[in-house]
């Protein structure tokens, strides 16, 4: 079992809809979680960090964390074609200091 | 605002040739990382350096060596390139555990 699992894609939503991306993790000691966006042929870029249970909002993006369920999600409201990309969920390995763990990514397509 | 700089951006090698990929960051980050990403796949950690003077293996270290030259620079060496090492290589840095990673633009490496 991978340490970070993301819902398998691809995910397709119409423009203006809410896109929901999900991630589960196996290490109950994980404390920090990150969502990165990666456009085709480009490098990953950070879009959200979340450290506490609950919701964190930044513009059209909302990250949700539930440590009891070991679940983190990313909601994109009013999805735009420019949101079409692969979204990567990441955390840190709690037993190996400095070691990162990424999910395989979910590819989102927003159709006009 | 250079961030993480990788050189070269593209390279074609013949099987058996050696090469060093260079990475430098100007954010005074303690931790640095090398990933590879094959087409349509997620990031796989090759090696990481949690702090200056330390390096550790990631998921796929075979066929690679690394050097943390100083706090700014972290190089990746292929001693005898193989076609299976054809990939996009990303370098990243982080201020430490629980901080996000910042990625370079990547090196696209083809081995014939």
Interface residues (C-beta under 8 A of the other chain):
Chain A: X31 X32 X34 X42 X43 X44 X45 X46 X49 X51 X88 X90 X92 X96 X97 X98 X99 X100 X102 X103 X104 X105
Chain B: X31 X33 X41 X42 X43 X45 X48 X49 X50 X51 X56 X58 X90 X92 X94 X96 X97 X98 X99 X100 X101 X102 X103 X104 X105 X106
